[in-house]
Each structure stands twice: as structure tokens, then as C-alpha cells.
Amino acid sequence: MRRRVPNEVGIAAVVVLVAIVLSVLSPNFRTIENAQVLLLNGAVIAFLALGQTFVLLTGGIDLSTGSNIALTGMIAALATSAGLPWYVAVIAAIAIGLVVGSLNGSLIAYLKLPPFIVTFATFGVAASIPLILTGASSVNVRDPFFAIIGRGALFGIPMPVVLVAVAAIVFSVVLRFTSTGVHIYAVGGNAETSRLAGVRSARVIVLAYALSGLCAAMGGLIVTSRLMVGYPSAGSGNELFYSIAAAVVGGVSLFGGIGSIGGALLGAMLIATVSNGMNVIGVESYWQPLVIGVIILVGVVLDTHRRRISLATLLSRFRGPREAVAAAPTS
């Protein structure tokens, strides 16, 4: 019996190939300093891609991740400016991220509203709150220990990379070895069938969006910690664009029910490598959305083609026994 090559192998090969090409084009790309920048920027993309993975697996989408970065980062900065210690600021930011995600999930699951509309509305609300709270001004982080999150290191490994690794391990265990993970895949694969099987779909959807909010909060904490300033416009760039691109390129289906944490991480690495490489070789910034958009389009085409092949295979397996029975001679 021939074993199927995991999708992650192909994505990993593409990442390596892109890195080799960029290294040849620019010696600056293969420097240690640039590798550190790539990993630090990639950590934020990776967190957003991890959160987006859970949402996409349920068949939804989260457009509020970028503004959630600004909101949670600003909450952390305001907490430290009010005299609260750094760890309280971290808890407050994470709590806000979970609230935003849970609100998205609840509106989608219980009121049956479209994920696109709900999260787009939340995007606007979450983007406006930091501007309202600060009058569109930046806020300095008062507690110097807050810098540990974005600037610290553990055994020489940047702390953001450590945090991504820990989150990826925990999320992988949840998806692969727990009933919650099975339910997430089931809801995304066929919501009606999973409901009839006794899966509490609403709770699963709320959990998925809450985890997306948590991951966005981690991204907000990393961005704010690296700068030690809370910006109300943080996350308004390509973060949302990159999170979806990373997940889709990593093999997470936009139609739900297919994907893995490992694939999403490799997708995030690919997007971060491409973005970093274009900066290093001097490509103008306005070309980057075009390139990432093409990557998303290719990922969607491959995802659609894969689903059609899977459906055709399923139908052929279903028809095979029936045709064999029909062709059998009657006595």
C-alpha cells in the first residue's frame, strides 16, 4: 500500500527553495542579523496563522486579527502607564483578546450570522477603540520588564520564537489527541452531520474564535514589547493578509475540515521569508501585497483542486461496488 506524502513536506521544500534563491540573490539575506529579524517578524505572523487555522478548520474566517493586535497592545501599554506590573498588563491584554474572539464566535454560532460580516464589523470596532482611548496618540510602556516578551531570549532563542513553539505544541496536541480537536475537524467537515452526531457545534465555534483572539493578543504583546510603545495603528498593515495567506498556503482549507498546525507554521515561515527577502533585495513595498496575493490565489486553486480530487475519489469508491454488483451475472 503506497503511503501518501504529507502536505507539509511539499511546503517545507518550497520554504527551503525560496530561502536558497533569496540567499543567492542577496548575501545580506543569509546573515545572522537578518535571520533574527525574519524570526521575530515571523513570530507575529505565526501566531496569527495559528489562530486563523482554528477558525478556518471550522469553516469560518477571522478578519479582526489585525485590529485585535492594536487593541490588545494598547491595553497592555495603558495598563503599565497606570502603574500596573507587566504581568498584569499581559493578563489584561490576553483577556481582551479572548473577549473579542469569544464575541465573534458567539455572534456567529448562536445568532447564525456570517463570519465575514461579524469579524469585519469587529475589525472596525476593535480598530476604533485604541484611537478613542488615546486620542490617536501612542502610549509608552512604563514597566521595563515588559520588554522580556518581545526582546528577551531563552537559551539564546528569542522569546517570541519560544512562545510560538510552545503554542504550536499545545495546539497540535489539542487537534490531534483530544476530542475537542476531533470536533473542530468535524464541524468544519460537515456541520450538520457533526450536530446529528452529538457535537456541540456552537461551543466548538466559540472556542475556535476565542483561540484566534488569544493568538492575536499574543501578536499584540510581541509587537508592543519590541517597540515598548503602544500604537493605536498597530496591526493595520498586512498582518491580516499574511495570517490568511500563511494558513492557506500551509494547507489549511478555506472550506473547513482540512489542515494542521505544522502546515500553518510552515506557511507562516514561507510568507515571512518572502516578505523579508523582498525587503532585503530592495523590492518596493507596494509589490509585496501583489506577491502575497498571488500566493493566496495559488493556495486557493490547489485547495479547490485537492477537494475535487477527493470528491472524485470518494464517488469512484462508492460507484465501484455498485457497478460490480450490477455487472454480476444472475443465476
C-alpha positions as CSV (number, residue, x, y, z in Angstrom):
1,M,0.0,0.0,0.0
2,R,1.5,3.3,-1.1
3,R,1.8,6.0,1.6
4,R,0.7,9.5,0.8
5,V,3.3,12.2,1.2
6,P,2.2,14.7,3.8
7,N,1.4,18.2,2.5
8,E,3.9,19.6,5.0
9,V,6.7,18.0,3.1
10,G,5.9,20.0,-0.1
11,I,5.5,23.3,1.8
12,A,8.8,22.7,3.7
13,A,10.6,22.1,0.3
14,V,9.2,25.3,-1.1
15,V,10.4,27.2,2.0
16,V,13.9,25.8,1.6
17,L,13.9,26.5,-2.1
18,V,12.8,30.2,-1.6
19,A,15.4,30.6,1.1
20,I,18.1,29.3,-1.3
21,V,17.1,31.6,-4.1
22,L,17.0,34.6,-1.9
23,S,20.4,33.7,-0.4
24,V,21.8,33.6,-3.9
25,L,20.2,36.9,-4.9
26,S,21.4,38.8,-1.8
27,P,24.3,37.9,0.6
28,N,22.6,40.0,3.2
29,F,19.7,37.6,3.4
30,R,21.8,34.8,4.9
31,T,23.3,36.9,7.7
32,I,22.6,36.1,11.3
33,E,21.2,39.6,11.9
34,N,18.7,39.1,9.1
35,A,17.8,35.7,10.3
36,Q,16.9,37.2,13.7
37,V,14.7,39.8,12.1
38,L,13.0,37.2,10.0
39,L,12.2,35.0,13.0
40,L,11.0,38.0,15.1
41,N,8.7,39.2,12.3
42,G,7.7,35.6,11.5
43,A,6.6,35.0,15.1
44,V,3.7,37.5,14.9
45,I,2.7,36.1,11.5
46,A,2.9,32.6,13.0
47,F,0.7,33.4,16.0
48,L,-1.9,35.0,13.7
49,A,-1.8,32.0,11.4
50,L,-2.2,29.6,14.3
51,G,-5.4,31.4,15.4
52,Q,-6.6,31.6,11.8
53,T,-6.1,27.9,11.5
54,F,-8.6,27.0,14.2
55,V,-11.2,29.4,12.6
56,L,-10.7,28.1,9.1
57,L,-10.9,24.5,10.3
58,T,-14.5,25.2,11.4
59,G,-15.3,26.7,8.0
60,G,-15.1,30.4,9.2
61,I,-12.8,33.3,8.8
62,D,-11.5,36.0,11.2
63,L,-10.9,39.4,9.7
64,S,-10.5,41.1,13.1
65,T,-7.0,39.8,13.9
66,G,-5.1,42.9,12.7
67,S,-7.2,45.4,14.8
68,N,-7.1,43.0,17.7
69,I,-3.3,43.4,17.7
70,A,-3.7,47.2,18.1
71,L,-6.4,46.8,20.8
72,T,-4.6,44.3,23.0
73,G,-1.2,46.0,22.6
74,M,-2.7,49.3,23.6
75,I,-4.5,47.8,26.6
76,A,-1.1,46.4,27.8
77,A,0.6,49.8,27.3
78,L,-2.3,51.6,29.1
79,A,-2.1,49.1,32.0
80,T,1.6,49.8,32.6
81,S,1.1,53.5,32.3
82,A,-1.5,53.2,35.1
83,G,1.2,51.7,37.3
84,L,0.2,48.1,37.0
85,P,3.1,45.5,36.8
86,W,3.9,43.9,33.4
87,Y,2.3,40.6,34.1
88,V,-1.0,42.2,34.9
89,A,-0.8,44.1,31.6
90,V,-0.2,40.8,29.8
91,I,-3.2,39.1,31.5
92,A,-5.4,42.1,30.7
93,A,-4.3,42.0,27.0
94,I,-4.9,38.3,26.7
95,A,-8.3,38.7,28.4
96,I,-9.4,41.3,25.9
97,G,-8.2,39.2,23.0
98,L,-10.3,36.3,24.4
99,V,-13.3,38.5,24.8
100,V,-13.1,39.8,21.2
101,G,-12.7,36.3,19.9
102,S,-15.5,34.9,22.0
103,L,-17.8,37.7,21.0
104,N,-17.1,36.9,17.3
105,G,-17.8,33.2,17.9
106,S,-20.9,33.8,19.9
107,L,-22.5,36.0,17.3
108,I,-21.6,33.5,14.5
109,A,-22.6,30.4,16.4
110,Y,-25.8,31.5,18.3
111,L,-27.2,34.2,16.0
112,K,-26.2,32.3,12.8
113,L,-24.5,35.4,11.4
114,P,-22.0,35.2,8.5
115,P,-18.4,35.0,9.8
116,F,-17.2,37.5,7.2
117,I,-19.7,40.2,8.3
118,V,-19.3,39.6,12.0
119,T,-15.5,39.7,12.0
120,F,-15.4,42.6,9.6
121,A,-17.6,44.6,11.9
122,T,-15.4,43.6,14.9
123,F,-12.4,44.7,12.9
124,G,-13.8,48.2,12.7
125,V,-14.8,48.4,16.4
126,A,-11.5,47.0,17.7
127,A,-9.6,49.4,15.4
128,S,-11.5,52.4,16.7
129,I,-11.3,51.7,20.5
130,P,-7.5,52.3,20.8
131,L,-7.9,55.6,18.9
132,I,-10.8,56.7,21.2
133,L,-8.9,55.7,24.4
134,T,-5.8,57.6,23.5
135,G,-6.9,60.3,21.1
136,A,-4.9,58.6,18.3
137,S,-1.7,59.0,20.4
138,S,0.9,56.4,21.2
139,V,1.4,55.3,24.8
140,N,4.8,54.4,26.2
141,V,5.2,51.2,28.2
142,R,6.3,52.1,31.7
143,D,7.5,48.7,33.1
144,P,10.9,47.7,31.6
145,F,10.3,44.1,32.4
146,F,7.6,44.1,29.7
147,A,10.4,44.0,27.1
148,I,11.0,40.3,28.0
149,I,8.2,39.2,25.8
150,G,9.5,40.7,22.6
151,R,13.2,41.3,23.3
152,G,14.1,38.6,25.7
153,A,15.7,35.2,25.0
154,L,15.7,31.7,26.5
155,F,19.0,29.8,26.0
156,G,19.8,32.2,23.1
157,I,16.4,31.6,21.4
158,P,14.3,34.8,21.0
159,M,11.4,34.7,23.4
160,P,8.7,35.3,20.6
161,V,10.0,32.1,18.9
162,V,9.9,30.2,22.2
163,L,6.3,31.4,22.7
164,V,5.3,30.3,19.2
165,A,6.9,26.9,19.7
166,V,5.1,26.3,23.0
167,A,1.7,27.4,21.4
168,A,2.3,25.2,18.4
169,I,3.0,22.1,20.5
170,V,-0.1,22.7,22.7
171,F,-2.4,23.4,19.8
172,S,-1.0,20.3,17.9
173,V,-1.8,18.1,20.9
174,V,-5.3,19.6,21.2
175,L,-6.1,19.0,17.5
176,R,-4.6,15.5,17.2
177,F,-5.1,13.8,20.5
178,T,-8.3,15.3,22.1
179,S,-12.0,15.0,21.4
180,T,-12.1,18.8,21.1
181,G,-9.7,18.6,18.1
182,V,-11.9,15.9,16.5
183,H,-15.0,18.1,17.0
184,I,-13.2,21.1,15.4
185,Y,-12.5,19.0,12.3
186,A,-16.0,17.5,12.3
187,V,-17.7,20.9,12.4
188,G,-15.6,22.2,9.5
189,G,-16.0,19.0,7.5
190,N,-19.8,18.8,7.8
191,A,-21.6,20.9,10.4
192,E,-25.0,19.2,10.1
193,T,-23.6,15.7,10.3
194,S,-21.5,16.6,13.4
195,R,-24.6,18.2,15.0
196,L,-26.5,15.0,14.4
197,A,-23.6,13.0,15.9
198,G,-24.0,15.0,19.2
199,V,-21.2,17.5,18.7
200,R,-22.0,20.9,20.3
201,S,-21.1,22.9,17.3
202,A,-21.8,26.3,18.8
203,R,-19.3,25.7,21.6
204,V,-16.7,24.5,19.2
205,I,-17.1,27.6,17.0
206,V,-16.8,29.9,20.0
207,L,-13.7,28.1,21.2
208,A,-12.1,28.4,17.7
209,Y,-12.7,32.2,17.6
210,A,-11.6,32.6,21.2
211,L,-8.3,30.9,20.3
212,S,-7.9,33.2,17.4
213,G,-8.4,36.2,19.7
214,L,-5.8,34.7,22.1
215,C,-3.3,34.4,19.3
216,A,-3.9,37.9,18.1
217,A,-3.4,39.1,21.7
218,M,0.0,37.3,21.7
219,G,0.9,39.1,18.5
220,G,-0.1,42.4,20.0
221,L,2.0,41.8,23.1
222,I,5.0,40.9,21.0
223,V,4.7,44.0,18.8
224,T,4.2,46.3,21.7
225,S,7.0,44.7,23.7
226,R,9.5,45.0,20.8
227,L,8.8,48.7,20.5
228,M,7.9,49.4,24.1
229,V,5.2,51.6,22.8
230,G,1.6,51.0,22.2
231,Y,0.5,52.3,18.8
232,P,-3.2,52.6,18.0
233,S,-2.5,51.9,14.4
234,A,-0.5,48.7,15.1
235,G,-1.8,45.7,13.1
236,S,-3.3,47.9,10.4
237,G,-0.7,46.8,7.8
238,N,-0.6,43.4,6.1
239,E,-1.0,41.2,9.3
240,L,-4.5,40.0,8.4
241,F,-3.4,39.4,4.8
242,Y,-0.4,37.4,6.0
243,S,-2.3,35.3,8.5
244,I,-4.8,34.1,5.9
245,A,-2.1,33.6,3.3
246,A,0.1,31.6,5.8
247,A,-2.7,29.3,6.8
248,V,-4.0,28.7,3.2
249,V,-0.5,28.1,1.8
250,G,0.2,25.8,4.7
251,G,-2.6,23.5,3.6
252,V,-5.5,24.7,5.8
253,S,-8.7,24.6,3.7
254,L,-10.8,27.7,3.3
255,F,-13.8,25.3,3.2
256,G,-13.1,23.8,6.6
257,G,-12.1,20.5,8.0
258,I,-8.6,20.1,6.5
259,G,-5.3,21.4,7.8
260,S,-2.7,21.1,10.5
261,I,-0.7,23.3,12.9
262,G,2.6,22.2,11.3
263,G,1.4,23.3,7.9
264,A,0.2,26.6,9.2
265,L,3.7,27.2,10.8
266,L,5.4,26.3,7.5
267,G,3.1,28.6,5.7
268,A,3.9,31.4,8.1
269,M,7.6,30.8,7.6
270,L,7.1,30.9,3.8
271,I,5.2,34.3,4.0
272,A,7.8,35.7,6.4
273,T,10.7,34.6,4.2
274,V,9.1,36.0,1.1
275,S,8.3,39.3,2.8
276,N,11.8,39.6,4.4
277,G,13.5,38.6,1.2
278,M,11.8,41.2,-0.8
279,N,12.8,43.9,1.7
280,V,16.4,42.7,1.7
281,I,16.8,42.6,-2.1
282,G,15.2,46.0,-2.4
283,V,11.8,45.3,-3.8
284,E,9.4,48.2,-3.3
285,S,6.9,47.6,-0.5
286,Y,3.9,48.1,-2.8
287,W,4.9,45.0,-4.7
288,Q,4.6,42.8,-1.6
289,P,0.7,42.6,-1.4
290,L,0.7,41.6,-5.1
291,V,3.2,38.7,-4.4
292,I,1.3,37.6,-1.3
293,G,-2.0,37.9,-3.2
294,V,-0.7,35.6,-5.9
295,I,0.5,33.1,-3.2
296,I,-3.0,33.1,-1.7
297,L,-4.6,32.6,-5.2
298,V,-2.3,29.7,-5.9
299,G,-3.1,28.2,-2.5
300,V,-6.9,28.5,-3.1
301,V,-6.6,26.9,-6.5
302,L,-4.6,24.0,-5.1
303,D,-7.1,23.6,-2.2
304,T,-10.1,23.6,-4.6
305,H,-8.3,21.1,-6.9
306,R,-7.5,18.9,-3.9
307,R,-11.1,18.9,-2.7
308,R,-12.4,18.0,-6.2
309,I,-9.9,15.1,-6.4
310,S,-11.0,13.9,-3.0
311,L,-14.7,14.1,-4.0
312,A,-14.0,12.2,-7.3
313,T,-12.1,9.5,-5.4
314,L,-15.0,9.2,-3.0
315,L,-17.5,8.9,-5.7
316,S,-15.5,6.3,-7.6
317,R,-15.2,4.2,-4.5
318,F,-18.9,4.5,-4.0
319,R,-19.8,3.6,-7.5
320,G,-17.3,0.8,-7.8
321,P,-19.1,-1.7,-5.6
322,R,-22.5,-0.8,-7.1
323,E,-21.2,-1.2,-10.7
324,A,-19.7,-4.6,-9.7
325,V,-22.9,-5.7,-8.2
326,A,-24.9,-4.6,-11.3
327,A,-22.5,-6.4,-13.6
328,A,-22.6,-9.7,-11.7
329,P,-24.5,-12.5,-13.5
330,T,-27.8,-13.5,-12.1
331,S,-28.5,-17.2,-11.5
